[in-house]
């Protein structure tokens, strides 16, 4: 029995909800689209949903060109007995809204958390992208993949692995090669050429102006209300500096401080660093090389400065206390 077979056996409804994390990126969207296609092949209807917003230009372009139907939870009516499958995230995460329905399953590639209550879970922390897991479901079950779905999954893998250069596994590469034969590369090129808008450049300008480098750690506060994707992109951008091996980037948004951490050191786990740094303030987590966190309920500039200063200090203390092991 394949993993998809196991999942299908746990679904009791003819319609289920596929829930992404609150600010869906390309990997989350592709995984949801792929799972929806798999369920449809098994005669199960589904609705892709999320809480939060999608505000990165190439993500919106992906939704438009791949004809992905996504719904904010405020625009749908989930009942207490409705079944939900989580993709690219897990219950208990600060960026995964708890809905009224029943979370029956989880498909993810982040570090495993509390799996109590799931009827099924497939969490592979050694995979670079959740899209790879979904891609394998197609391949091992010999289910045809449409050009739209293949293009989305290929893009999800490219984005979450930094073009197969970050946290990439042999499985990511194998699935990537299979998808590449089916995907529309011209459409993929449109996505890759639509990654920034003019307004995004202001955030990069703020990052450069405010950048502090302490040892090998780069820290930058960028402008308010920056999208999740831009915060992460700027983290990657600063990590490219020859003088920087760990980054901490943050922005004030939706009533709190959003943080992004990147690490090029084997011994500095970005997910553990941000989780520890936000203890009793908020929550965070992620992969060893890339992670994020959020501190909610910050209302004044004084609170922003106080919390930011504290988190910066904690991150510096945590990282400098670690015996650095380079890659």
N, C-alpha and C positions, 0 to 999 in steps of 0.2 A: 504494500500500500504506500503510495506517495504522500508527501506532505499535503498536497492539494486534496487528495482523497480523504485524508484525516480531517482536514478543515471542513470539507463539504458535509461529512458525516455529523459534524457538530452543529450545523445550521438547521434550525427547525422551522424557519419562516420562509415564505416565498419572496420576501423583500427584506433586505438588510441595509444598514448604513455603514459606509466606509468613512472613518474619521481620520483626518490628518491633524498634525499639530497646528497650533494657533496661527502661525505665520508660515504657511506652506511654501517650501522651496521646490526646486525642480525635481529633486529625488522623491519628495513626498507626493507631488502631483503625478509623476510618472508611475509610481508604485500604485497609487489609487486607481489611475486609469487602467493599468495592466490588470489589477485585481478585479476591477469591474468587468473587464473583457472576459476574464477566466470564469467569473461567476455567471455571466451571461451565457457562456458556452455550456454551463451546467444547468441552464434554465432557472437561474436565480436573479431576480432584479435587484438593483442596488442604487443608492444615492450617495454621492461623494459630498462630504460636508466638513466644515471647520469652524472654529471661532477665532475672530481676529480680523486680519486683513491681508490681502495680497497686493503689494505695491511696487514690486520690482518690474521694470519694463519688460525684460525678456521672459519673466514668468507669465506676465499677462499676455505677451505675444504667443507663448506656448499654449495657453488656454484657448486663445483665438484660433490659431492655425491647426491645432490638433482636435478642435471641437470638443473640448473637455467641459462637461456640465458640472459645475461646482456650486454649492449652496452654503451660505452662512447659516449657522444654526438658528439665527433669529428669523430666518425666512422659511423654516420648515417646522413641522410639528412632530417631534419625536415622543412616542408614548413609553410608559414605564416598562412595557414588555417587549419593546422593539429591540432587535439584536444589532450590536455594533462590533465592527472589526477595526481595530486600531492599526494604522500603518505608519512606519517611520517615526514611531514614538510609543511611549508606554504610559499606562495610568500611573498617576502619582507625579509625573513630570510637571514642572511649573508651567510648561508651555503646552500642556494637553488638558483642555477643558473637560471636566467631568460632566457628562450628559445624563439625562434622566433614564436612558435605556440601559440594557444589559450588555456589558463589555464581554463578549463571548470569546474573542480571539485577539491576538496581537502578532503582527509580523514586523520585525524591526531589526536594525543592525547596530543599535547602541548597547552599552553595557547593561546586562540583565538586572532587573529590579524585582519588585514583588510580583510574582506571577499568580498569586492566590486569586481564585475566582475565574480565571480564564478556563474555558473548555479546551482551548487549543492555543498554543503559542509556538512561534518559530522565530527565535531571536539569535542572530548570528553576529556576534561582536567582531569576528575576524573578517567580515565582509566590509568593503569600502562603501557600498551603497545598498539601500533597501531594494532598489530597482533590480539588482543582480538576483536577489532571492526570487522576486516575481518572474524575472526572465527564466530562471531555472524551472519554475513551475510549468511554464509553457513548454520548455524543451523536453523535460523528463516525462511529461504527459502527452507529448506529440500533438499539442494543440496549436493550430495555425495562429500566427501572429500577424495582425494587420500592419500596414506600413505606418499608420498613425501611432499605434502602440509601440512598435519597434523604435520609431524615432524618439518618442517620449522616454522610453527606458534607456536608450543609448545616451540621451542628453542627461538623464538623471545620474547615470554612472560617470559620465565625463565631469559633471559639476561636483559631485561629492568626492571624487578621487583626484580632483585637480588634473584632469586629462591623464588619468592613469599614473599619477606621480605621487599620490598621497594615500596611505593606508590601503593600497590596492592588493587584492589577493589573486591567486590563480583563477579562482571562480569568477571574479570581476572581469578578468581578461578573456576567459573562455566565453562568457555570456556576451561581452562586448563584441567579440569577433562574430558570433552568431547573429547578433542584432544588426551589425554593420552591413551585412549582406541584404538586409530587408529594408532598412531605414531609408528615408528620403534625406540624403546628405545636403541637398540644396536648402531644404527647410531647416535642417540643423544649423547650417551656416547663417541663416537669418537670425536664429536665436542667439548665436554667439556674437553677432554683430549688433545686437540690440541690448547690450548689457548695461549701458549707462545713458542717462539723460543729462541735459545741461545742468539741471538743478543738483544732480548728484555731485558735480564737480566742486560745489561749495563745501560739501562734507570732506572731500579729499583735501581741499584748501585748509579747512579747519584742522584736520589731522596733522598736516605738515606744519602749520603754525604753532600748534599746541604740543607737538611731540616732545616727550622727555625720554632720554635714554639713560638708564641706571644700570651700569654693568652691561649685560647683554639683553636687558629687558626694555622694550619700547612701550611707552604708555601715552595714550592720546585721548583727550576728550574731544568729541566732534559735536557738530551742531545738534540742536534739539530736533526731535521728531524724525530722526533718520530711520529708514526702513531696516528691518532685521538683516536683509540681504546686503545692504550697503555697509552696515556695521561689520559684518563678516568679511566682506570684500576688502574693506580698508585694513582689517587685521591681516589678511593675506598680503596686501600691498606693502604694509610696513615690515612684514616678515621677510620680504625680499631684500631688505637692506642688509648690506654686508656686516653692519655693526649690531644687528638684532637677531636673536634666536628665540625669544619669547615675546609675545605682544599682549597687551591689555588695552582694549578700545571700548569706550562707552559713550552712550547718548541718553539724554533724558527724553522719555516718550511714554505715552499712555499712563501718566501718573506715577512713573517710577524710573529707575535707572536700569538700562539694558547693557549688559557686559558681553564682550566677546574675547576669548583667549585662544591663542595659538602657541604651539610649542614645537620646536625642531629637535629638542633633546629627548633621548630615549627615557631618561630618568625623571623627566618633568611631565607628569600626566596632566594635561590641560583640564580634563573633566574633574579630576580630584582637586586640583588647585582652586578652581572657581567654586566648587562646592564647599570647600573648607573656608575660603575667603568670605563667603556669603552666609556663613553659619549665624543663625539668630537674626539675620537681616532679611534674607530672602532664600532663594534656592537656585541651584545651577547644576550643570553636569554635561556630559558629552563624551567624546572620544579622547584618547591620549594626546592626539595632535590638534584637535579643535573642539571647542566647547563654548557654552554660553550660559548666562545666568541673568536673573532679574530680581531687583529689590522694589517691591510695590509700595504704594501709599506714601510717596514723597511729594509734598505740596509746595514747599518754599525753596527759594534759591539757597538759603542757609542750610536747609536739610540736604539739598543736592551736594553742596560743597563738603558738608560734614561726612556724608556717607561715601562719596567718591574718595575723599582723603583716607578714610578708614580702609576701604577696600584696596586702594593702591598700596597702602602700608602693609596690609595683610598679604597681598600677592607677593610683594617684594620680600617680605620675611619668609614666606613659604618657599619661594624659589631659591633664595640665597642659602637656605638651610639644607638644601638637597645636594648630595654629592653628584655633580653633573657628569652624565655619561653621554657623549656625543654619538651621533649616528655613524 
